């Protein structure tokens, strides 16, 4: 039997019963309180005092609390620790009969946290996943911006993980019978994926039933947790992975696209190099472009056309850059309007941002180019929003919207009157008293006030006979020597005077809500403008970095030619002192698509390979590239294996991780892919590693035939250039001066016969005794040359079983296109083929 508690605590327990998977923050006055197990947990995680509360039981109930006005930081910490937080607010005014009504007004989770100061310029995605027979379908939403997208992916765990990591998903919604657990992603089971007709508009661009079901699951979950309409959600866009370069997370980390390799910080990444955006929207869009380079040459060229325009018009670009500095995060601000948590200061920021759009439009039109004219024409006139905000909201409003002092004088007549009453109440009483004396002829008439009866007109008994019916006086109180009256006018003023401040605050909030709801009708117009501003910002950012660093516009070919003159690694060049970076040429063609790169450690091999990959990616993003000339192919996929890494949690060694990553390239690369392998085979015994490295490079050269950069210290493998497999030797040059190794950082044609390992060890200041012994051993090993054995053509391959007739037949079947009758006939045919083997 349940223990009996006070009515308030029973109310809490009832709410907690419905939200057992959440920490319930229960509003009591100026605090959010937590009780029982929630209090014990929260007091530990937030390091706040655990106290007790008398709640009608013998023992005090465990309790802790946080001030409501500073709750956001505490909520963020709990959410970061993987908790859901249910916010319980008072739904009725205190003081009325019975207990104050309370209810959950929002459930905050890692994927739905809305405090823009905490989410910064990054997207905060929540995803939904549904599993179907032949594919996974994912839906993504960032409720802080309203972005909503869906994607179908092949039913492979690796592809699913890659998609979730690419979008940096914090929370995953699934059906209860499809629960999935991923590291650092909160799983949220939810049973309803029924289509919501009320949100029909946002589904207008998708027709795939799987995508509709998955997007509906996510939408319904958001509506359920946020407890409000989400009118700011944008039209759902389909992500078509076939339109973008395919890169797994290993590749993105190795190439340091959005974060540096040593940490999750932006510093040292391609994103850090290119991000000279001036708006939060532009910064987010640039990151999306970097993570999803284009495949369509026409779209790439169009981006490059706009970057070139901005590059050529320096003065206008600088003007546009200055204008963009005055634009706040319109995407998130417009979402806050629809979400209902915007304040008056936010509205002023919206107004300030929209005010500069005409000047931005004029600057674009002054370029007089079709592409920039098109951008300008999408910057629609939103003066009606500016005028409403500027006419209604004072210039420096407070952050709170329920304490008044946010609406300008002259905007609302009733509010002006209340303010006048508040500010001029005493003067009005003096004037009213004189007016009544003149009207009645009673010179001793007085207007007074007491707490019991309020305001009154006092007439002495001697003048009582002068009070006439037409004066409309109503007796209120009798004294020994006087009578007290009220008139309708005085009674009305009394009500105004006594309630003016309270009414003013409530009326200001009502006016503010009305303004917010008026702007809410046009929230999608603001979002559309924000997207155009983001594009403009990205273009000016790419143009600025291109112009300042002498980048050039790439040209593209379809002949598998990668020709770069004076190529540089943009990030490394930026952090080095000016003029100290050594540029290198790249000359790859279809006859020799594989470059085998040898040379000493620290000689620049990895930098050279990364620079080639980044030049390709920057070009397909739509940016100029760091070199003096670039003629490039368009890559459909990029695979890398760079640097040593192990996965101790999964029990995988460095070598095992290396083989798994290399396997992705060998299995999935096409003739139009780019493969970068850095020192394959170094994680195992020398001969094993050398054998694997040679087998891999031969397989790539003869089977895949894509552009490949293959660095190795097995300089014995350089003989492969002579086998006419399409492999060409280059090396990172170095020289020995006075017995010291000098790195030249110049990539030159031909092979390197030495790795200079002992020389590098000398640079690390190993003991002389160790170095001398290493040199003696090296000479002995070099005499036992194994190169002749590796180049022996008599070494036969172990035959590989070729696919059977049944397997070949299966490869040509697409199950998604078969009708039930076709499927049955196909099964019969397969059975016949199997029997005939």
N, C-alpha and C positions, 0 to 999 in steps of 0.2 A: 504493500500500500504506500502511495506517495506521501512524503512528509508534507505537512501543511505549512505554507509560507505566507507572507504578507501578500496582498493583492498585486502590488508592484512586482514582487519576485515571481509570483505565479504568471504574470504577464510575460516576464522575461523567459521563464521556463517554457512557456507555450511557443514563443518565437524561436528559442533555441532548438526545440523539438523539430521544427520545420527546417532548420539550417544546421544540422549536426556536423556537416563537413566544413563549416565556416566558423571563424572567430567572430562572435557577436559583440559589436561595439554599441552599447545601449546608452542612448542620450538621456542624461539626467541633469537638467539645468545647463551649466556651462561646461560639463564634462561628458566624455564618453566613458562609461564604466563597463568593466568586464567582471564576470563572476565565475565561481566554481573552478573547473579545470581550465577554462579559458584564461582566468585571472592568473593562475599558477604558471601557465605556459607563457603568457604575455609578459608577466613581471620578470621572468628569466630572460626572455629574448630582447626585451627593451631595457632591461636593467632599471626597472622602476619599482617603487615600494609596493609590497604586497600587504594589504590590510584586511580588515574584516568588516562585515555589515550586519547589523541586527535585521533579520528578515522574518521574524515571527517564530523561528525555531529556537531550540535550546542553545545550539552552537551558532556562533557567528559564521556567516558565509564568506569564503575567500573573495577578496575584491581588489582590483587595481583600476586606475583610470588615467586618462590624458585629457588636457584642455581641448575643447572642440576647435578653437581657433588656430591651434598648431598641430592638429591631428594628422595632416597630410604626410609629414615626415615619418611619423610613427607607422602609419599605414604602409608607406613605401617600404620600410624595413621589414615589416611582417610579410608583405607580398614578395619581396626579394628572397625571403627565407622559404618561399613555397606555400604560403598560406592564402586561403580565401578570407576576405573580411566582409562581413555583412554589417552595413550601416543602418542602425535603427534610430529613427527620428520621432519627435513628438508630432502627431498629426492633428491634435486639437489644442486650443489655448488652455493653459492651466488656469485654475480658479473656478471653472465650471463644475457642476455636480459630477461626482464620480471620479474615477481615476483617469488621468490623461491618456488618450488613445495613442498607441505607438505602433510602428510597422517598419519593415525593411524597405528602404527607399533605393538601395543600390547594393550589389555585391561586387566588390572590387577584387580582381584576380590579376595575375601577371600579364595577361593579354588585354586587360581592359582598364588598366590604370590610366588616368586622364590628366594628371598634373603635368602641364607642358614644361614647367621649369625642370622637371625631373627627367622627362624623356628627351629633352634637348632637340638636336637636329636629326636624330635617328628615328626611323619608323619603329613602331612597336606593334608587331604583327601577332594576331591570334589566328589559328588555323583550325579548320575542320577537315577530317579525313573519313572517307567512306571507301570500303574495299569491295570491288566488283570482281566478276569472274576473270577478266583478262587485264584489268588495270586498277590503279589507285586514282581517285579523284580528290584533289585538295582545293579548299577554298581559303582565301586569306583576307583578313580585314585589319585595317588600322583605324580604330574608332576615333583616334585623335585627329585624323585628317579626312576620314570618310572613304579612303581608298578601299576597293573591294575587287578581288580577282579570283579566277578559278583556273585550274590546269588539270589535264589528264596526263598521267605518266604510266609508262610500262610497269607491269607488276613485278618490279625488282626492288629488293630492300635497299640496295645501294643508291638507286635513283631517288627513292623516297627520302632517304637520309640527306642526300645532296640537296634536294629541293627545300627541305625543312631548314637545313643549315644556311642555305643561300638567303632565305627570307628571315633568318635569325628569329625563328618562332619561339615565343615564350610559353605558349599554352596551346594544347591540342584538344579539340572537342571531337569525340567519337560516339558512335552508338554504343549502348551498354554491352552488346555482344561482340563489339570489335575493339575493345580496349587495347591500346598499345602503350608501351612504356619506353620512353627515350630519355637519355641523360639530359638533365637541365631543362626539361620541358614538362610543365604540369599537365597531367592528363585529366580531362573533365568529361566524364560520360554524360550524355544527354539523349533522351529517347525520341525527340520529335524532329523529324525532317519533312514535315508536311509543308507544302507550298503556301505562302502567305500572300493572298491576293491584294492586300492593302499595299504591299511593296512591289506591285506588278511592274512599276516603271523601272526599277533598278535591274530587273531581269530581261530587259528588252533586247539585249545584245547576245544572249545565249539561248540555244535551243536544245542542247544536249541534255537529256533527262538525268544523266548521272551528275552533271554539273549543277543542274537545277536542284536536285535532291541534296547535294553536299552544301551548296550555298544556302539552302533553306535551313539545314541543320545549324549552320553557323549563325544565320540571322536570328533564328528562334532562340538560340542560346543567349545571344546578345540582348535580345528583348527581355528575356526572362531575368537575366542578371542585372540589367541596367534599369529596369522598372520604369521605362519611359519610351516614347516614340523616338526613333533614330532617323529623323528626316534629313540629316546631313549625309547619309550614306550615298556614295556616288554610284553611277551605273556600273554594273559588274563587267569587268573586262576579262577576256580569255587570254591567258598567257600561252602562246604557242611556242614551245621550246624549239621547234624546228626553224624558227625565225632567228635564233640566237646561237652564238658560239657555245658549244658544250664544254664545260670545264667542271671537274669535280673539286671538292674542297681541298684536296691535297694540292692541286694546281693553283688554286686561288691563294692558298697560304704560302706556297713556295714562291710565287711571283709577287707576293705582298701587294695584292690589288687594293684592299681596303684597310688592312691592318699590317703593322710591321711584324716581322717574323719572331722577334724576341718578346713581344707582348701583344695585347689586344688594342694597343693605342694606334691612332691614325698616323702618328709621326713615322716617316720613312716609307710610307706606302704610295702607290700610284695615286690614290685618292687624295692624299696629303699634297702631292705635287700639283695636281690639276685643280684642286679646290680653291679657287679665288672668287667664289661666289659671294654675293653680298646679302643674300636672303636665305632663310632656313629652307624654303621650298626648293630653291636652286641647288642647295647642297644635297638635299635628299634625292633630287632627280639625277644629279651627277653620279651619285653612288649607284643608283639603279642602272645607269648607262654603263658604268664600269663593270658591273656584275653581269650585264647582259649585252655584250657587243653584238652588232648586227651582222647578218649574212647577206642581206639584200643590197647589192651594189648601188642601186638607184637611191635607196634610203641613206646609205652612207655618203654618197656624193652630195645629196641634198644638205645633209648636216655640214659637210665640208664647205659647201657653197656659202652657207651662212657664216661659218667661222672665217672664211676668207673675206667676206664683206666687212665683218667687224675688224679684221686684221688690217684691212686697207684704209679704214676710216678711223684713225686714231682719235681725233678730236671728239667725234660723235660717240665713240666707244667710251671715252673718259666721262663724257656728260651722262651717258646711260648708266655707267657705274656709280656715279654720284647720286643719281636719282634712285637707283636700287637700294642704296644705303638707308633711304628713308622709308622703306617698305618693310612692315612687320610680317610675321608669319600668318598670312591671310588664310592659309589652309586650316591651320589649327584654330585660329580665331573664329572662322566661319563655322567650324565644327562645334565650338563652344557655344555659339549662338543657338544652334539647333539642339545641343545637349542640355541647354538651360543653365550652364554654370559660368556664363560670361558676366563680367562686371562692367561698370561705367568706363573705367580706364581702358579696358579692352575695346570698347566701342569707339573711343577717341583714337585708339591706334588704328582701327579699321578705317576711320575717316581720314586720318593723316596719310595712310597708305594709298587710299583711293584718290586723294587729291593730286598726287604726283603723276597719276596715270596719263592725263592729257599731255603733259610735257614729255613723258616717256614715248607716247604715241607720236608726237611731233618729231622727236629725235629719230625715230625709226623711219618715218615718212620722208625725212630730209635725206636719207640715204638713197631714196628713189630706186630701190631694187625690188623686183617682184616678190622675192622670198621675205624680205623684211617688211614690205608693204602688207603681206598676208598676215604676218605676226601682229602688225599694228592694227589691222582691221578687226582682229579678234579681241582687242582691248576695248570692250564695250563701255559706253557711258553709264556710270552708276552715280550720277550727281544726286539723284533723289535720295540715295542712302546717305551721302555726305551731308546734304542739306538737313535731313531729319536729325542726324546725330548732332550736327553743329548747332542747330536751333534748340535742341532739347538739353544737351549735356554740357555742364560747366567745363571750363578749360582744364582744371586740375582736380578731377573728382577723387574721392576716397576709394579704397579697394572694396569696401563693403557696400552693399546695395540696400540694406535694410535699416540703415541708420540715418537716412536722409542726406540732404546737402549734395544732391547730384544733378537736379533739374534746374535749368536756367530760369531767371525771372522773365516773365512775359510769354512763356510757352503754354502755361495752363492758368486760366483765369481763377479757378477755385483755389489752386495752390498759391497764387499771388495774394489772394484775399486772406488766406490763412496766415501767410507770412506777414502780411500787413497787420493783421490782428495781433499776432505774436509780438511784433516789433512796435506796434503803436496802440496797444490795448489801453494803457493808462490815459493816453491823450484822447482816445475815443470816449472814455468814461467822463473825462472833464468836459468834453464838447457835448456829450449827451446830457450831462447834468445841466449845463447852461441852456441847452435847447429846451429841456423840460421846464425849466424856470420861466423861459420866455413864453412857452406854449400855454402853461397853466396860470402864470401870473403869481405863483407861489415862490417868493424870493428866498425863503428859508429851506426850500427843497434840497435834499442831499441824496447822493448815490453812495451806497456803502456795500460792504461784503463781510460775511462771516462763513465759517466752514460748514455750519449746519444748514443754513438757508441759502447760501450763495449770494449773488448780487441782488440788491433791492433798492427801491426808492423810498426814502423816509420823509414823512410829512408830520409835523407836530400837530397835537390835538387842536391848537389854536387855529391852524390853517386847514383843518380837515374839511370845513364847509366849502372850501374852494375846489375840492376834488369833484369833477363832474363825470357823468357816465361816458361822454364822448372822448374822455382821455384814455379810455380802455384800460384803466388800472384794475388790477386784481389783488385783493388783500392777501398778504402772505403771512404777516405776524403782527400781533398787537402788543404794545408796550404800555407802560404806565402813562407816559406823556407823549406817545407818538404811535403812528401806524406805518407799517411797512408794506409796500406794494411792488408788484412787478408788471411789466408790459410785455407783449409778444416780442417787441424789438429787443428789450433788455434780456429777456429769457433766451432769445436766439443768440445774442452776443455772449451771454454767459456760457452757453454751450460751446460756442466757438473759442472763447478765451480759455476755458478749462480744458478743452480737448484739442486745441490748435496744434500743439506739438505732436501729440500722438497721431492726429489725423494727417498732419503734414508728412510724417514718416511713412505712414501706410499709403497715402496718396502718391508720394514720390515713387514708392516701390511699384504701385499699380501702373503708374505712367511708364516707368522703366520697363516693366513686363510687356506693356502694350507696344513700346518701341521695339523691344527685342522680337516680339512676335511678328511685327510688321516687317522687320529686316529678315526674319526667318523665311519668309515667303520667297526671298531672292537669294537664299544662301547658296544655291547651285550656280547662280550667276557669279557670285564672289569666287566660288571654287574654280569656275571656268577661267576667270581672269587670273587667278593664282597660278594655274597650270601654264598659261601663256607667259606670265612673268618668270616662272621657273625656267622655262625653255630659253628665254632671252638671257637670263642670268647665267645659265650653263654656257651658252654660246659666247657671251662676253668673257667668261672665265677661261674657256679654251683658247679664245683669240688672244687674250692677254698673255697667257703662259707661252703660247706659240710665238707671239711677237717679241716678247722680252728675251726669249732663249734661242731665237733664230731657228725655230722649227720650220719644216717645209711641208707643203701639201703632198701627200702620197698619190701616186697613180697606181692603178690596179691592172692586173693581167690574168689570163686564164690558162697560161702556159707553164705554170708551176715555176715561175722565175721569182727569186727573192734577191733583189739587187739593191743594196744600200751603200751609199758613200758617206764616210765619216759618221757612222752610226754611234750614238751615245746612249748610256743608261741615264734617263732623265733624272731619276731620284738621286743617284750617286753624284751626278754632275752638280746638282743643286747644293748638296751638302759639302762638296769639295771647294777649295779655294779656286777662284776664277782662273781659267786657263790651264789648270793642272790635269784635267781629265784627258786621257789618250783615246781619241776616236778611232774606230776600226771600220773597215769595209766588210761587206758581206756579199758574196757572189755565188748563189746557188741556182741551178737550173734543173730541168727535167732529166737530163742525162746523168747528172750526179747529185741527186737530191739529199744524199746522206753525207754530213760533214763529221769526220772523226777528228776530235780535238784532243791533242796531247800537249804536255807542257808541265811545268812545276806547279806545286801547290802555291796559292797566293799569286799566281801569274796572271790571273784575269779570265780564266776559262769560264767560270760560273757567271761572272758579270757579263761576259760576252754573250752567253746563251740567254740569260735573262733579258738583256737589252734587245735581242732579236724578238723574243716573245712580246715584250712590252711595246716595241715599235709596231708589231702586227696588231696588238690589241688596241693601242691608241688610234691606229688608222681605222679600225672597224668600229670604234666608238664614235668616230667622226671628228677626230682631233688631228692637227698637224703633228709631225713626228720629229724626234731629235736626230737630225742628220742633215746633209746638204743635198741628198737626192734619195728618193725611195720609189722603187717599182716593185709592187708586192702582189702576191696572190691573196685570195680571200679564204681563210681557214674555216672549216666547219667545226673542228674540235681541236682542243689543245690539251696535251697530256705532258705531265712533268714528273720526273723523279729526281729531285734535287735535295741534297743534304741528308744527314743521318737522323733517323727518328725511330723510336720504338714505341710500342704500346704495351706497357707493363700490366695495365689493368686487364687487358684481354689475353695476356700471356704470349704476346707476339714479339719476337726479337726484331732488331734492326733489319736483319737480312730478310726475315719473313715479311715485314712491312714493305721492304724494297721490292720483293717478288710480287706481292699483291698489287702494288701500284703499277709496276711494269706490266703485269698481266692485263690490267685495264686497257693499256695502250695497244698491246699486241692483239687483244681480242676485238676491240671496238674501233680502232683507228681506221680511217679511209684514206684513199689516195690524196684527199684534200685536207688532211689533218696536219698538225704540227706536233712532233714528239721531241721532248728534251729529256735526255737521260744523262745524269751526271754521275760518273764513276760507278756504273752498275757492276755488281759482283764483289765490291770491296768488303762486304760484311761476312764473307766466308773464306775458306782456305784459298790460297792464291790460284792453284790450278783449277779448282772448281769455279772460282769467280771468273777466271779468264775464259774458261770453256763456255760458261753461261753468257758472258758478254759477247763472245764471238758468235755464238748461236743466235742470240737476239739480233745483233746488227745484220747478220746474213738474212734472217727472216724478214726484217723490216725492208732491207734493200731489194729482196727478190719477190716478196709476197705483197707487202703493203705499198711500198714505193712512194711513201709520202716524205715531205721535207722533215729531216731528222737531224738533231744536233746531239752527238754522242761523244761525251768527254770521257777519257780514260787514262789511267796511269799504266795500263798494259800496253806499252808502246810496241810490244811484240805483235799487236794486232794490226799495225799500220800497213802490213803487207797486203791487206784486203783491197787496198786501192788498185793493186795490179791485177785483180781478178775480174775486172770489168763488171762489177756488181752495181755500179752507180755510187760508189763510196769515194769521197775525196778527203785527203789529209790536209789539216791545217794545224798550226801549233801556236801556243802562247810563248813568245820569244823571251829569252833571258840570256844574260852573259855572265861570265866569271871574270871579275876584275880584282887582281891581287888576292886571289883565292876566296873572294867574297862574291856571293850571288847578287846580281842586279836584275830586278824585274823591269822589263821594257813595256809590258802591258800592250804589246802590239801583236795582233793575230796575223801570222804570215802563212803563206802556202807551204805545204810539205809537212813531213813528220818530225817529231822530236824524238831523239834516241834516248834521252834521259829524262827522268822525273825530278832530278835535283833534290831528292828527299833528304840526303845527308846535308846538303847545303842549307836547306830550310831548317833542319835540326840545329845547324850551327847558328843561324839567325836567332833561334830560340835559346841560345847560350847553354846547350847541353855540355856536360863535362868533356874536356878534350880527350880523355881516355876512351869515353864512349864513342866519340866521333871517329877517332883513329881506328878503333876496332871495327866500326861500321864500314869504313872505307875498305879495310882488308877483306871483310866478308863479302862486300858488294863486288869486288874484283873477282873473287872466287866464283860467285854465283853467275856473273856475266859470262864467264868462260863456258859455262854449261848452258849454251844458248838453246832455248826451246822453240825459237821462231820457226826453224826448219820443220819441226814436227807439226806445228799449227797449220803450216801452209801445204801440208802433204795432201794432195788431192785423192790419194788412195784410201784416205779415211772414209769409210762408208757410213752413211746414215742408217739408223735402224728404221726399217720401213714402217710407215704409219698406215694403219688400217684405213682404207678409203670408205666413205659412207655407202651403206647398202642401198638397194633400189627403194626399199620402204622408206629409209631416212630421207633420200632425195625427194621422194613423193611428198613426204610430210613437210619438207622445207618449202614446198610450193603452195601449201594450203594456208589460207587466211581464215581462221575459225569464225571471225567476226562477220564474214560475208556469206556464210553458209546458211541456207534455209534448212529446216528439219529434214526435208526429203533429200537435199544435197548431202547433208551430214551422213544420212543412212547409206546412200549410194557410195559415198567416199569410204565409209567403214568397210563395206562389202569389197570394194576394190583393193583396199589395203590388205584384207584377209587373203584375197586371191594372190596378190604379189608375194605375201609372206609364204604361202604354201608352195609357190612356184620356185622358191629360192633353192 
